[in-house]
Amino acid sequence: PFVSINCGAIPRELLESELFGYEPGSFTGASNKGRMGKFELADGGSIFLDEIGEMPMDMQVKLLRVIQDRKLTRIGGNHVFDLDVRVIAATDKDLFEQCKNGRFREDLYYRINVLHVNLPPLRERKEDITELIHYFINKLNIKMNKDIMDISQAAMAKIMSYSWPGNIRELENTVERAVNLCGGAIIGEEDIFIENLREERCIDSTDAEGRHKNTDIISESEIEPLEDVEKRAIERALNISGGNITITANLLKVTRNTIYNKMKKYNLSGE
């Protein structure tokens, strides 16, 4: 089996029971049947500890003991389980630096750092973007019953001009929004809505002291006001949804209240 858990998404008071399980009635609110933890579920296979850099220090001690001894005792229990689990961990933090700052246990760091794989940010491997986009389009075509065939060169150029600070998650969300907005078989430049792109270009065009740099990348006349981009995106989403506010909000990945406020701001109408 392959079992994954996001260490940063679970409250610290629940993390131990999620990882190691518990016996019936071992704490207030515990199930009277008890529960297996993620390590037990992964026995004989692999467990993926995502965002391990977010794990509290007291949990790091318990995790180290389980990994080191390959044995597990549920919360409130006495029985010791033997474990055969491969541990895979991921983080966007510099764990070595975290160790020096006292925020991550050095002994745990060296215990899990057996085979280190460094995944560069998306901005440093833009050659992967085209393949990722086509993967997401195929995946979303199935999920949304769409028939998007490709993406235009202008849309791809717009995507390639951005640094993607949110990495693959941000790219996937952008492609999903574009698939929703696209009214034909080819995703166009107007379907690519990147909220931080205009701000990023403005930052890139100034030096460290805020002076405007000479650049041929983009001229002032080519810069489209952010409000115009936002208004057009909302208009297209309203058109696709037939004016339905809930669907429009889902397409643009914002709340209904945000759509209502923006419609009032731009004097747009809907259902």
N, C-alpha and C positions, 0 to 999 in steps of 0.2 A: 504493500500500500504506500501511497504518497499522501502525506497529511501536511497542510500548511496552516500557519497561524500568524497573524500580525500582532507583534508584541506591543506596538504603539497604539493599537486600536482598542485594547481591552483594559478596563480600569484595573489598577494595581491590586485592589482587594480581590479581584476575580481571576487574576492571571494564574495564580498558583493552582487553583482548582481546574482551570482550563488545561493547563499543561500536565498536571499530575493526577487529576481525578480526586474523588473523595468517597468515603464510606457513608452509608445511610445515617442521617441525623448528625453528621459531624459538625455542623454549624447551623445557625439560624437561617432558614430558607432552603436548606439542603433537601434534595429529593430523598424520599424514604426508600428509594431503590439504589441510591448511590449513583456514581457516574464514572465512566472511564475517561481518563485524560487523553490529550493528544499524543503523548508519548506511548501510551499503551496501544492506542489505535494504530500507531505507526510501527509497532513491533514487527520485525522482519522486513521492514522497508525503510522509507526515508521520511524525515520530518523537516519542513522548511520553516525556519524562524525568520520571518520578515521583520525589518526594522528592529533588529536586536539591540541597536544602540540606544533605543528608548526604554529598555528593560531596567526597572529599579534595581538598585545595588543589592538589596536583600534577596531579590529573586535570582540575581546572578550567582550568589553563593549556592543556592539550592540547585540551580541548573548545572553548575560546575560539578557538584557532587554526583548528580545523576549521570552526566556525560562521562565522568572519570570512573565511577564504580560500575556503570551499566546496570544499576539496580534502582528500583523505584518503590516507594511506599506512598499509598494514597493518603490524603489528608484524613486524619481521624482513624487511620488503620494501623495494623501491626504486621500484616503480611508483606513480605518483600518480594517484588516481581523482578525476575531477570529480564533484561532488555537487550535486543539486538537491533539497534537503530542507527542509521546513517544520518548525521546532523548536517544540514545545509543552512547557512545563515547569510542574511543580506542586510546592508545598511547603506544610507547615503552619507553617513558621518565618517570622519577619520578616527577610527577606533584607537589607533596608536596615540593620537593627540588627546583623545578622551581619557586614555590611561594616564597620561602625564598630568592631566588636569584633575585626576581623581574622580572622574565620572564613569569610568568603566574599569572593571577588575582586570589587572594585568595577567593574573593566572588564567582567567577565563579566555582572555584574548589569545594567549599563546596556545591554549588547549583547542580552540576552534579554528585557529589560523594555520591549518595543515596545508591545504591547497587553496591559494588565493587567486581569485579571478577578478581582475579590474575591468569594469564595464564603463567605458568613457561616456560622457554626456552626448546627447544626440547631436549637438552642434559640432562635435569633433568627428562625427562619422555620418556626414550628410549623404554619403553614398548609399546608406541603408534606407533613406527616407522613401525613395520611389517604391522599393519592394514592400516596405511597411504600408504605404498608402494603398497599394493594390491588394494587399492582404486584408486591410480593414474594409475596403470597398466590397470585396467578395463576401466577407463575413457579414457586413451590414445588409447587403443585397438579400441574403438568406433570412436574416433576422427581421427585416422590414418589408420583405416581399417587393424589393425594388429591382430595377434593371439598369443600373449605372454601368456603363461600358468602360469609361476611361476618364482621365482628367486632362484639361487643356494645358498647353504649354505655358500660357499666361498664369494660370492658377498654380502650376508647379513652380514657376519662377517666384511667385509671391511667397509660396511656402519655403522655398530655398533661401529667401532673403531674410528669414526670421531665425533667431538663435535658439528657440524652443527651450526656455528655462524650465518648463514643466516636463521636458523630455517626452517619452513615448505616450504617457497618459494624456498630455496636452495635445499631442499630434492626433491621437485617436479621437479625442473629444471634438477637435476641429474638423476631422474628416466626417465624423458622425453628424455634426451640424450641417456640413456641406451636403451630405447625402440627403438629409431631410429637406434642405432648401432647394436642391437641384430639381428643376422641372423637366429636364430632358434626360438624355443618355450620357452626356458629357458634363462633368463638373467644371464650371467656369470660374473665372477670377472673382466674379461677383458673389459666388457661393462660399468663398473662403473668407471667413470673418475672424480675424485675429485681433483680439482686444488690445494687446500691448504693442502691436506692430508700429503704430504711428508714434507712440511715446518712445519706443526703442530707437526709431530712426532719428527722432529729435535729439536724443541723448548722444547717438553716434556722430551727429553732425556738429557737436560742440567739443572743445578741448577741455582739459582738466580745470581751466579757469572760467569755463562757461562761454568762451569766445567761439563764434561760428567758424567752422573749418571750411576750407574750399574743398568741395567734393562734387563729383559728377554722378554720384549714385542717384540722387533725387533732387529735383529743383522745387522751389517754393510753389510754383504753379501746379506741380504734380501732386502736392499734398492735399488730400481730401479731408475736410473737417470731420472729426470723429462723430459729431452729432449727425452728419449726413449719412455716414456709414451705418450708424446705429438705427436711424430712422428707416433706411432702406431695408435693413435686415428684418426689422419688425414688420414693415409693410409686406415683404415677401412671405414671412411666416404667417401673417394674418391671411394672406391670399391663399396659401397652401391649405391652411386649416379651415378655410371658409368663414373666418372671423371668430372661430372658437378660441376663447381666451386660455382655457386649460391646455389645449393642444399647442397653441402658440407658445405658451410658457415652457412646455416640455421640449418643443423644437429648439428653443433658444437657451434651454437649461437655466432658467431663472424662475422666480416665483410669480404667481398670478398678480400679486400686488405690484411687483415691478412692472409688469406689462401694463396694468391699469395706469400707473403713474406716468410711464413713458407715452402711452396713448394720449393721455391728457396733455402732456408736455408738447407733443408733436401734432396735436389735434387730429388724431386718427380715430376711426370708428371700427367697431366690431360688434359681436353679439352681446 
